Amino acid sequence: MEFLWTLIIGLVVGVIAKFLTPGRDPGGCIITMLLGIAGAFVAGFLGRQLGWYAPNEPAGFIASVVGAILILLVFRLFAGKKSSS
């Protein structure tokens, strides 16, 4: 159930991260939602490593948004370098 919840939150978080992060995305909406899912997983992993979450507890909503924004910025950094070469 944790995995399904992370996917659902990740989809919503990806859309929110896209709206909160200014600039043009190298990928489309689907890529942004996948990055949101990855952000939710990263936020959960880092939160468990830092002791913020218990071992099977999913990441919080705000942490997922922050994780998705970070992944989106890194994605833009690398995707921008690839397309300009």
Buried (B, 14 or more C-beta within 10 A) or exposed (E): EEEEEBBEBBBBBBBBBBEEBEEEBBBEEEBBBBBBBBBBBBBBEBBBEEEBBEEEEBBBBEBBBBBBBBBBEEBBEEBEEEEEE
